[in-house]
Amino acid sequence: MLVNKRQTPCILVSFFIGIVFFTVLNMSKSHINSDSISKHFSSVTQAKAQPKESMASKARKAFKKKVYIDDEFEYSKITYMNTKLVNSRTDKSMLVVSSVGNKDSYGKDKSFVDLLNTIGSIDYEANSISLGFLIGEKEEFGNVETFFDNYFNELAKVDANAKKTLAQYVNRVTLLTAPFIDKAFQSIDRNDRHNDNLQRLRRRSIARSRNFLLLHSLQNEKYTLFIDSDIVKIQHPQMIKSFIATGKDIIVPRIIRGDLQDYDKNSWVGERTVPSPEQYKKLDSNDWENWDYVPRDVEDKMMHFDKFIEKHKGDPNTHLTKRPGYLMKLDSVGGAILFSKSVIYKQGVVFPPNYIIGTTWDRLEGYDGIETEGLCYVAKSLGYECYGMPNMVAEHSPE
């Protein structure tokens, strides 16, 4: 059965009501009887009573689980595939992916369910979403696997319509764990992750995670959305539809964190500093133990989202700079929320795991352009461009 746009909000609400309910079901020590089950699904029309065995069988058929374990390279991949996909009228397929370090990566007092709720708040086409998660900590990977196992196995036993809703919303879920990627960075305290002397190792680990997740999850989806696990709110639910409507290649919104109105400083246009002659000598000798250079903004020649907002704060509300869909061209993008046409990645434009600006054959790496900041640099050589929407806003966890 095809689902029209008017049904989409109800579908998403029903889906994430189910998500929250089954988390409570599996984590709580108290018994939940059939009456409380009905209460959780009060907004969904109850299906006619069917034998539990029959409905459990339908659940297994609706989503097929496939497990792959690579002992040699130390990673695991689990795929939950929708075998009863309802095709949409138009192909707006999108892959939504997120890297999760451990149980603390969702923000203070947040969990995996909160991440799913954030994703589910996005106004998007039914039948068109696939999900991918790379989870660094094995224990949390096991928790998320158990969560989806219970959800898919139990859903049909509770309500056939709820099962159908999920089948209409999610095409595929990919779970990955690759502990070897984070081993070089596991000793770093989360609170110290933004220190200057750690940026090279930190950004390398993030780039490797993004690439691993992307290349193991992306199939035929037309668009790809990266979202950090500690993004807690999308202020503009129509954000993705607005991105697509522009026809632009790579787009990011503005990210706020508490009182900070521009958290993701990797989104910028302008000029950055270059190393001094002494620092270039360290590059030539690959003296990374004493490497202390971090690229900085060139004063008065750099524009971030916060400067844009400040520059145009006096503009009338009817001015184009105040419109939600206003676009500004960027030289670099952040990755807290990052939208791209998937065809760009399929041509080899990925996240550089090293500094690509300033490299030579003799240097292991250069001095700038790692991870998301290198994405636009590489994409530009293929004719693709990066943009930002400073008036489209999402919220990062304050802690």
C-alpha positions as a printed NumPy array, in Angstrom:
array([[  0.   ,   0.   ,   0.   ],
       [  1.41 ,   3.399,  -0.973],
       [  1.65 ,   6.051,   1.714],
       [  0.86 ,   9.66 ,   0.929],
       [  2.501,  12.68 ,   2.473],
       [ -0.349,  13.267,   4.912],
       [  0.3  ,   9.882,   6.474],
       [  4.045,  10.46 ,   6.939],
       [  3.935,  12.317,  10.316],
       [  1.711,   9.6  ,  11.804],
       [  4.021,   6.941,  10.486],
       [  7.084,   8.541,  12.067],
       [  5.318,   9.138,  15.376],
       [  4.097,   5.531,  15.511],
       [  7.554,   4.252,  14.662],
       [  9.324,   6.118,  17.408],
       [  6.601,   5.433,  19.961],
       [  7.391,   1.803,  19.26 ],
       [ 11.117,   2.47 ,  19.631],
       [ 10.754,   4.065,  23.063],
       [  8.299,   1.437,  24.245],
       [ 10.472,  -1.535,  23.461],
       [ 13.495,   0.069,  25.079],
       [ 11.471,   0.339,  28.264],
       [ 10.242,  -3.218,  27.783],
       [ 13.751,  -4.638,  27.569],
       [ 15.497,  -2.46 ,  30.116],
       [ 12.891,  -2.398,  32.842],
       [ 12.863,  -5.081,  35.491],
       [  9.119,  -4.737,  36.006],
       [  6.629,  -6.861,  34.061],
       [  4.54 ,  -5.109,  31.389],
       [  1.171,  -6.759,  30.875],
       [ -1.107,  -6.675,  27.838],
       [ -3.051,  -3.698,  29.187],
       [  0.062,  -1.504,  29.362],
       [  1.087,  -2.685,  25.893],
       [ -2.255,  -1.478,  24.513],
       [ -1.764,   1.852,  26.28 ],
       [  1.584,   2.465,  24.59 ],
       [ -0.017,   1.884,  21.184],
       [ -3.257,   3.758,  21.884],
       [ -2.71 ,   5.937,  18.798],
       [ -2.54 ,   2.921,  16.498],
       [ -5.653,   1.037,  15.354],
       [ -5.422,  -2.409,  16.873],
       [ -5.281,  -5.352,  14.469],
       [ -7.615,  -8.3  ,  14.763],
       [ -6.368, -10.893,  17.223],
       [ -4.023, -13.432,  15.666],
       [ -2.057, -16.323,  17.112],
       [  1.258, -15.124,  18.496],
       [  3.226, -17.75 ,  16.618],
       [  1.754, -16.626,  13.33 ],
       [  2.553, -12.971,  13.945],
       [  6.069, -13.684,  15.184],
       [  6.648, -15.583,  11.978],
       [  5.473, -12.553,  10.013],
       [  7.904, -10.339,  11.932],
       [ 10.824, -12.582,  11.034],
       [  9.784, -12.487,   7.405],
       [  9.345,  -8.724,   7.384],
       [ 12.922,  -8.105,   8.528],
       [ 15.73 , -10.536,   7.796],
       [ 18.867, -10.392,   9.944],
       [ 22.261, -11.15 ,   8.433],
       [ 25.466, -11.319,  10.492],
       [ 29.009, -11.048,   9.117],
       [ 32.089, -11.376,  11.353],
       [ 35.567, -10.751,   9.984],
       [ 38.   , -12.336,  12.428],
       [ 41.075, -11.385,  10.426],
       [ 40.358,  -7.656,  10.321],
       [ 38.408,  -7.553,  13.586],
       [ 35.074,  -6.077,  12.656],
       [ 31.448,  -7.158,  12.619],
       [ 28.487,  -6.161,  10.484],
       [ 24.813,  -6.855,  11.112],
       [ 22.134,  -6.021,   8.568],
       [ 18.385,  -5.972,   9.181],
       [ 16.749,  -6.017,   5.751],
       [ 13.134,  -5.149,   5.077],
       [ 11.757,  -7.989,   2.957],
       [  8.329,  -6.402,   2.528],
       [  9.347,  -3.001,   1.258],
       [  6.565,  -0.759,   0.068],
       [  7.852,   1.2  ,  -2.914],
       [  7.358,   4.955,  -2.862],
       [  5.973,   6.984,  -5.757],
       [  9.259,   8.803,  -6.231],
       [ 12.805,   7.74 ,  -5.451],
       [ 13.964,  10.026,  -2.632],
       [ 15.919,   7.302,  -0.862],
       [ 18.324,   8.475,   1.825],
       [ 20.893,   6.805,   4.057],
       [ 21.179,   8.261,   7.559],
       [ 24.42 ,   7.296,   9.321],
       [ 25.939,   8.024,  12.703],
       [ 29.137,   7.016,  14.505],
       [ 28.75 ,   6.14 ,  18.182],
       [ 31.787,   5.773,  20.404],
       [ 30.17 ,   4.324,  23.527],
       [ 27.157,   4.676,  25.828],
       [ 28.24 ,   8.21 ,  26.738],
       [ 28.384,   9.456,  23.144],
       [ 24.732,  10.549,  22.999],
       [ 25.157,  13.457,  25.42 ],
       [ 24.445,  13.754,  29.127],
       [ 21.53 ,  11.585,  30.262],
       [ 20.872,  10.529,  26.645],
       [ 20.752,   7.096,  25.029],
       [ 20.534,   5.393,  21.658],
       [ 16.767,   5.86 ,  21.707],
       [ 17.254,   9.638,  21.918],
       [ 19.403,   9.478,  18.783],
       [ 16.662,   7.559,  16.982],
       [ 14.079,  10.08 ,  18.13 ],
       [ 16.194,  12.92 ,  16.74 ],
       [ 16.451,  11.154,  13.385],
       [ 12.737,  10.412,  13.462],
       [ 11.867,  14.076,  13.973],
       [ 13.065,  14.857,  10.441],
       [ 10.173,  15.425,   8.049],
       [ 10.894,  13.085,   5.165],
       [  9.324,  10.701,   2.691],
       [  7.957,   7.418,   4.014],
       [  9.537,   4.203,   2.68 ],
       [ 12.743,   6.085,   1.887],
       [ 15.073,   5.812,   4.9  ],
       [ 17.893,   3.378,   5.612],
       [ 19.945,   3.617,   8.807],
       [ 23.599,   2.885,   9.533],
       [ 25.464,   2.958,  12.861],
       [ 29.134,   2.372,  13.629],
       [ 29.537,   1.647,  17.345],
       [ 33.056,   1.618,  18.714],
       [ 32.493,  -0.001,  22.099],
       [ 31.613,  -3.689,  21.885],
       [ 29.311,  -3.543,  24.907],
       [ 27.237,  -0.737,  23.414],
       [ 27.234,  -2.526,  20.061],
       [ 25.727,  -5.527,  21.831],
       [ 23.14 ,  -3.32 ,  23.537],
       [ 22.04 ,  -1.81 ,  20.231],
       [ 21.931,  -5.216,  18.549],
       [ 19.734,  -6.526,  21.384],
       [ 17.527,  -3.48 ,  21.066],
       [ 16.858,  -4.082,  17.352],
       [ 16.511,  -7.846,  17.833],
       [ 13.825,  -7.314,  20.439],
       [ 12.153,  -4.575,  18.475],
       [ 11.829,  -6.529,  15.249],
       [ 10.934,  -9.804,  16.961],
       [  8.393,  -8.367,  19.378],
       [  6.745,  -5.712,  17.255],
       [  4.401,  -8.001,  15.346],
       [  3.309,  -9.742,  18.544],
       [  1.993,  -6.451,  19.874],
       [  0.344,  -4.895,  16.854],
       [  0.322,  -5.867,  13.217],
       [ -0.245,  -2.288,  12.09 ],
       [  2.789,  -1.099,  14.045],
       [  4.848,  -3.755,  12.265],
       [  3.522,  -2.507,   8.957],
       [  4.422,   1.07 ,   9.877],
       [  8.032,   0.128,  10.484],
       [  8.138,  -1.778,   7.217],
       [  6.989,   1.35 ,   5.445],
       [  9.538,   3.596,   7.167],
       [ 12.847,   1.702,   7.312],
       [ 14.341,  -0.142,   4.375],
       [ 17.496,  -1.387,   6.055],
       [ 19.445,  -1.049,   9.293],
       [ 23.216,  -1.635,   9.295],
       [ 25.135,  -2.059,  12.553],
       [ 28.935,  -2.058,  12.523],
       [ 31.676,  -2.331,  15.083],
       [ 35.374,  -1.963,  14.268],
       [ 37.305,  -1.482,  17.53 ],
       [ 40.65 ,  -1.376,  15.715],
       [ 39.8  ,   2.092,  14.366],
       [ 39.534,   3.65 ,  17.82 ],
       [ 42.416,   1.834,  19.522],
       [ 44.904,   4.637,  18.851],
       [ 42.541,   7.168,  20.386],
       [ 40.875,   5.261,  23.219],
       [ 43.213,   6.634,  25.881],
       [ 42.053,  10.196,  25.23 ],
       [ 39.526,  11.625,  27.675],
       [ 36.335,  12.881,  25.963],
       [ 36.663,  16.203,  27.796],
       [ 40.119,  16.76 ,  26.229],
       [ 39.114,  15.88 ,  22.667],
       [ 39.258,  19.494,  21.411],
       [ 42.8  ,  20.211,  22.673],
       [ 45.056,  21.499,  19.901],
       [ 47.742,  18.856,  20.243],
       [ 45.171,  16.064,  19.872],
       [ 43.4  ,  17.283,  16.748],
       [ 45.507,  15.353,  14.248],
       [ 44.86 ,  11.995,  15.936],
       [ 41.257,  12.816,  16.819],
       [ 40.293,  13.923,  13.321],
       [ 42.071,  10.948,  11.767],
       [ 40.031,   8.563,  13.895],
       [ 36.799,  10.372,  12.983],
       [ 37.647,  10.275,   9.262],
       [ 38.366,   6.555,   9.382],
       [ 35.083,   5.943,  11.194],
       [ 33.088,   8.009,   8.711],
       [ 34.634,   6.226,   5.733],
       [ 34.197,   2.767,   7.229],
       [ 30.568,   3.438,   8.079],
       [ 29.814,   5.017,   4.712],
       [ 31.443,   2.326,   2.581],
       [ 29.766,  -0.505,   4.504],
       [ 26.288,   1.061,   4.583],
       [ 25.692,   2.943,   1.339],
       [ 23.916,   1.04 ,  -1.418],
       [ 21.54 ,   2.675,  -3.889],
       [ 20.377,   5.592,  -1.749],
       [ 20.348,   8.889,  -3.658],
       [ 21.276,  10.99 ,  -0.64 ],
       [ 23.4  ,  10.505,   2.462],
       [ 23.002,  12.276,   5.797],
       [ 25.657,  12.132,   8.512],
       [ 24.414,  13.07 ,  11.973],
       [ 26.491,  13.122,  15.142],
       [ 25.201,  10.9  ,  17.919],
       [ 24.968,  13.885,  20.297],
       [ 22.679,  16.008,  18.13 ],
       [ 19.579,  16.284,  20.3  ],
       [ 17.164,  18.447,  18.302],
       [ 16.39 ,  19.474,  14.732],
       [ 14.821,  22.921,  14.974],
       [ 13.746,  22.801,  11.325],
       [ 12.228,  19.347,  10.613],
       [ 11.888,  20.193,   6.897],
       [ 15.665,  20.691,   6.692],
       [ 16.434,  17.75 ,   4.389],
       [ 13.626,  18.566,   1.981],
       [ 15.016,  22.106,   1.8  ],
       [ 18.506,  20.783,   1.074],
       [ 17.246,  18.59 ,  -1.752],
       [ 15.152,  21.389,  -3.241],
       [ 18.267,  23.536,  -3.763],
       [ 19.877,  20.961,  -6.047],
       [ 23.234,  21.684,  -4.359],
       [ 25.82 ,  18.941,  -3.854],
       [ 26.949,  19.161,  -0.22 ],
       [ 25.093,  21.192,   2.427],
       [ 25.337,  21.75 ,   6.184],
       [ 23.109,  23.647,   8.653],
       [ 24.23 ,  25.738,  11.607],
       [ 24.78 ,  23.856,  14.865],
       [ 24.18 ,  25.477,  18.235],
       [ 25.31 ,  24.217,  21.626],
       [ 23.838,  25.88 ,  24.689],
       [ 24.525,  29.614,  24.303],
       [ 27.084,  28.983,  21.551],
       [ 25.389,  29.965,  18.293],
       [ 27.962,  28.359,  15.969],
       [ 29.419,  25.18 ,  17.434],
       [ 30.744,  23.416,  14.328],
       [ 33.583,  25.716,  13.316],
       [ 34.674,  23.4  ,  10.513],
       [ 32.06 ,  25.106,   8.324],
       [ 33.75 ,  28.175,   6.846],
       [ 34.707,  30.189,   3.788],
       [ 37.871,  32.263,   3.586],
       [ 41.567,  31.957,   4.324],
       [ 43.55 ,  30.027,   6.912],
       [ 47.098,  30.368,   8.141],
       [ 50.061,  28.363,   6.829],
       [ 53.006,  26.939,   8.812],
       [ 56.144,  28.931,   9.54 ],
       [ 59.494,  27.924,   7.939],
       [ 60.428,  26.117,  11.152],
       [ 57.163,  24.17 ,  11.101],
       [ 57.664,  23.268,   7.453],
       [ 61.004,  21.734,   8.469],
       [ 59.138,  19.523,  10.936],
       [ 56.854,  18.445,   8.089],
       [ 59.827,  17.609,   5.886],
       [ 61.408,  15.507,   8.623],
       [ 58.056,  13.97 ,   9.682],
       [ 58.707,  15.159,  13.223],
       [ 55.21 ,  14.432,  14.499],
       [ 56.198,  14.053,  18.134],
       [ 56.956,  17.776,  18.205],
       [ 54.248,  18.84 ,  15.776],
       [ 52.247,  21.626,  17.392],
       [ 50.742,  23.499,  14.448],
       [ 46.982,  23.962,  14.18 ],
       [ 45.458,  25.924,  11.258],
       [ 43.913,  29.234,  12.34 ],
       [ 41.633,  31.771,  10.712],
       [ 43.259,  34.676,   8.891],
       [ 41.792,  37.711,  10.611],
       [ 39.237,  39.611,   8.511],
       [ 39.466,  37.011,   5.753],
       [ 37.354,  34.256,   7.284],
       [ 33.587,  33.827,   7.53 ],
       [ 31.889,  31.377,   9.89 ],
       [ 28.159,  31.11 ,  10.505],
       [ 28.341,  33.188,  13.691],
       [ 30.025,  36.053,  11.828],
       [ 27.367,  35.812,   9.15 ],
       [ 24.602,  36.058,  11.765],
       [ 26.314,  39.026,  13.422],
       [ 26.875,  40.783,  10.093],
       [ 23.219,  40.524,   9.111],
       [ 21.506,  40.878,  12.493],
       [ 20.27 ,  44.33 ,  11.516],
       [ 18.641,  43.15 ,   8.299],
       [ 14.831,  43.223,   8.311],
       [ 13.107,  39.891,   8.849],
       [ 11.896,  39.995,   5.264],
       [ 15.453,  40.219,   3.916],
       [ 16.747,  37.206,   1.999],
       [ 19.567,  36.733,   4.544],
       [ 16.928,  35.912,   7.16 ],
       [ 15.124,  33.293,   5.093],
       [ 15.47 ,  29.67 ,   6.309],
       [ 16.644,  28.545,   2.882],
       [ 19.36 ,  31.177,   2.461],
       [ 22.55 ,  29.632,   1.029],
       [ 26.168,  30.679,   1.461],
       [ 29.009,  29.013,  -0.415],
       [ 31.638,  27.301,   1.748],
       [ 35.22 ,  26.146,   1.338],
       [ 34.86 ,  23.635,   4.164],
       [ 32.032,  21.877,   5.987],
       [ 31.524,  20.432,   9.435],
       [ 30.106,  16.997,  10.071],
       [ 27.643,  17.37 ,  12.947],
       [ 24.942,  17.257,  10.282],
       [ 26.22 ,  16.769,   6.752],
       [ 24.032,  16.218,   3.692],
       [ 25.418,  15.043,   0.339],
       [ 24.38 ,  13.555,  -2.945],
       [ 25.518,   9.946,  -2.637],
       [ 26.909,   9.885,  -6.163],
       [ 29.739,  12.104,  -4.913],
       [ 30.945,   9.433,  -2.487],
       [ 30.581,   6.746,  -5.135],
       [ 33.257,   8.486,  -7.194],
       [ 35.818,   8.287,  -4.401],
       [ 35.224,  11.6  ,  -2.641],
       [ 35.49 ,  10.58 ,   0.998],
       [ 36.928,  11.957,   4.238],
       [ 40.741,  12.291,   4.116],
       [ 42.277,  10.548,   7.159],
       [ 45.346,  12.778,   6.906],
       [ 46.113,  16.446,   6.283],
       [ 46.039,  16.674,   2.486],
       [ 46.902,  20.378,   2.135],
       [ 50.689,  20.701,   1.963],
       [ 51.529,  17.069,   1.215],
       [ 54.498,  15.919,  -0.862],
       [ 55.836,  12.49 ,  -1.721],
       [ 58.299,  12.748,   1.164],
       [ 55.901,  14.049,   3.817],
       [ 53.548,  11.612,   5.488],
       [ 50.946,  14.364,   5.475],
       [ 50.505,  18.103,   5.229],
       [ 49.149,  20.719,   7.611],
       [ 45.439,  21.21 ,   6.791],
       [ 42.386,  19.612,   5.168],
       [ 41.668,  16.517,   7.248],
       [ 38.288,  14.754,   7.67 ],
       [ 35.269,  16.95 ,   6.73 ],
       [ 37.543,  19.915,   5.97 ],
       [ 39.211,  17.87 ,   3.244],
       [ 35.9  ,  16.658,   1.804],
       [ 35.121,  19.89 ,  -0.053],
       [ 38.733,  20.199,  -1.231],
       [ 38.541,  16.822,  -2.953],
       [ 34.953,  17.288,  -4.173],
       [ 35.848,  20.604,  -5.813],
       [ 38.3  ,  18.869,  -8.131],
       [ 35.36 ,  16.865,  -9.534],
       [ 33.175,  19.92 ,  -9.994],
       [ 31.094,  19.627,  -6.808],
       [ 30.47 ,  22.506,  -4.425],
       [ 29.771,  22.942,  -0.717],
       [ 27.157,  25.222,   0.82 ],
       [ 25.774,  26.139,   4.216],
       [ 22.334,  27.208,   5.398],
       [ 23.046,  29.426,   8.431],
       [ 19.348,  29.873,   9.216],
       [ 18.662,  26.131,   9.364],
       [ 19.5  ,  25.075,  12.913],
       [ 20.118,  21.872,  14.863],
       [ 21.089,  21.545,  18.526],
       [ 24.094,  19.721,  19.959],
       [ 23.951,  18.292,  23.459],
       [ 25.226,  20.963,  25.881],
       [ 27.449,  18.39 ,  27.606]])
